[in-house]
């Protein structure tokens, strides 16, 4: 869907979330603590959120719910909370964020 692609490229880091999702909050909090100014889109508050959710599910390989959080870095889908946390614990998230221009230090 073009909308997800367009939104995912609007900033270095874009996160698709749901307002009542605890893992979404954890991921956006981690990114904020790292100094990232991510664009956050709450699908449950967007009139086209269901369509975007279906597109994200397709991009994630058709896995069932939940499809949020869905994190894009540098316009590329990185994955959900498990992937972001794994990258962070492995020391790979910060370099990825730097390469995308989301961090300068």
Residue pairs with C-beta under 8 A, 6 or more apart in sequence:
1 51
1 52
1 54
1 55
3 48
3 51
3 52
3 55
4 16
4 52
4 55
4 56
4 59
7 14
7 16
7 39
7 41
7 52
8 14
8 72
8 75
8 77
9 72
9 75
10 39
11 37
11 38
11 39
11 102
12 36
12 73
12 74
12 97
12 100
12 101
12 102
13 31
13 36
13 37
13 38
13 39
13 71
13 72
13 73
13 97
13 100
13 102
14 38
14 39
14 40
14 41
14 71
14 72
15 24
15 27
15 28
15 31
15 38
15 39
15 40
15 41
15 69
15 70
15 71
15 72
16 41
16 43
16 52
16 56
16 67
16 68
16 69
16 70
16 72
17 24
17 25
17 27
17 28
17 40
17 41
17 42
17 43
17 68
17 69
18 24
18 42
18 43
18 44
18 66
18 68
19 42
19 44
19 45
20 44
21 66
21 68
21 69
23 66
23 68
23 69
23 80
23 81
24 68
24 69
24 81
26 81
26 85
27 69
27 71
27 80
27 81
27 84
27 85
28 38
28 40
28 69
30 84
30 85
30 88
31 38
32 38
34 93
34 94
34 97
34 103
35 103
35 105
36 97
36 102
36 103
37 102
38 102
41 52
42 49
43 49
43 50
43 52
43 53
43 68
46 52
53 67
53 68
56 67
56 68
56 70
57 63
57 64
57 65
57 67
59 70
59 77
60 67
60 70
60 77
60 79
60 80
66 80
67 80
68 80
69 80
69 81
69 84
70 77
70 79
70 80
71 77
71 78
71 79
71 80
71 83
71 84
72 78
73 96
73 97
73 100
73 102
74 96
74 99
74 100
74 101
78 84
78 87
78 96
84 93
87 93
87 96
88 94
94 103
97 103
98 104
